[in-house]
Amino acid sequence: MDEHLTLDMEDRRILSKYPIGRAYIEYYDKIGGKAFGYNDGMPVEILDRVDNEFGGVVGLYHECIRQGKSWEELLDTDGAWEEIPKE
C-alpha cells in the first residue's frame, strides 16, 4: 500500500455517494493503492480489458479484491502511461 495515499473521513464520505467510490473504498481497505482512472494516453488494450473483461472500473476493483491483487498487477501494467494532450 502506498503510505503517502490516505483516505480521510471526508474523502470516504464523498466517495461513498457513488458506486465507483464505494468500490474504491473497499479496494483501498483490502488491497490499498491509488485509484484506477481512465485517461487519454491509456493503451487501448487496457481500456478494452477493463470494459469488456471486468465490465468497467467497479468490476475491476471487485476482481482485484477477489484475487488479492492491485489493479496494476491484475492488468500487468505499471499504470505510468503518458497522458496524451487533447488537441
C-alpha positions as CSV (number, residue, x, y, z in Angstrom):
1,M,0.0,0.0,0.0
2,D,1.2,3.5,-0.8
3,E,1.9,5.0,2.6
4,H,1.5,8.5,1.1
5,L,-2.0,7.8,0.0
6,T,-4.7,8.1,2.6
7,L,-8.5,8.3,2.6
8,D,-9.7,10.5,5.4
9,M,-13.3,10.6,6.6
10,E,-14.2,13.4,4.3
11,D,-12.8,11.5,1.3
12,R,-14.8,8.4,2.3
13,R,-18.0,10.4,2.8
14,I,-17.7,11.9,-0.7
15,L,-16.7,8.7,-2.4
16,S,-19.4,6.6,-0.7
17,K,-22.1,8.6,-2.6
18,Y,-21.2,6.8,-5.8
19,P,-20.9,3.1,-6.7
20,I,-17.4,3.5,-8.1
21,G,-16.4,5.4,-5.0
22,R,-17.8,2.7,-2.7
23,A,-15.9,0.0,-4.8
24,Y,-12.7,2.0,-4.5
25,I,-13.1,2.4,-0.7
26,E,-13.4,-1.4,-0.4
27,Y,-10.5,-1.9,-2.8
28,Y,-8.4,0.6,-0.8
29,D,-9.2,-1.0,2.5
30,K,-8.4,-4.5,1.3
31,I,-5.7,-4.0,-1.3
32,G,-4.5,-0.4,-1.0
33,G,-3.1,1.9,-3.6
34,K,-4.2,4.6,-5.9
35,A,-7.4,4.6,-7.8
36,F,-7.7,3.4,-11.4
37,G,-8.5,6.2,-13.8
38,Y,-9.2,6.4,-17.5
39,N,-7.1,8.9,-19.4
40,D,-6.4,9.9,-23.0
41,G,-3.0,8.2,-23.1
42,M,-4.2,4.8,-21.8
43,P,-3.4,1.9,-24.1
44,V,-6.5,0.7,-25.9
45,E,-5.8,-2.8,-24.7
46,I,-6.1,-1.7,-21.1
47,L,-9.3,0.2,-21.8
48,D,-10.9,-2.7,-23.7
49,R,-9.9,-5.2,-21.0
50,V,-11.3,-3.1,-18.2
51,D,-14.6,-2.5,-20.1
52,N,-15.0,-5.9,-21.7
53,E,-13.5,-8.3,-19.2
54,F,-14.4,-6.7,-16.0
55,G,-17.5,-4.6,-17.0
56,G,-15.8,-1.3,-16.0
57,V,-13.9,0.1,-13.1
58,V,-16.3,-1.3,-10.4
59,G,-15.9,-4.8,-11.8
60,L,-12.1,-4.3,-12.0
61,Y,-12.0,-3.4,-8.3
62,H,-14.1,-6.4,-7.3
63,E,-11.9,-8.7,-9.3
64,C,-8.8,-7.3,-7.7
65,I,-10.3,-7.9,-4.3
66,R,-11.3,-11.4,-5.3
67,Q,-7.8,-12.2,-6.5
68,G,-6.0,-10.2,-3.8
69,K,-4.1,-8.1,-6.4
70,S,-3.7,-4.5,-7.2
71,W,-5.2,-3.2,-10.5
72,E,-1.6,-2.8,-11.7
73,E,-0.9,-6.4,-11.0
74,L,-4.2,-7.7,-12.5
75,L,-3.7,-5.6,-15.7
76,D,0.0,-6.3,-15.8
77,T,1.0,-2.6,-16.1
78,D,2.7,0.0,-14.0
79,G,-0.1,2.4,-14.9
80,A,2.5,5.0,-15.9
81,W,1.2,5.5,-19.4
82,E,1.6,9.0,-20.7
83,E,-1.4,11.2,-21.0
84,I,-1.8,12.5,-24.5
85,P,-2.9,16.1,-24.5
86,K,-6.2,16.8,-26.3
87,E,-5.8,19.0,-29.4
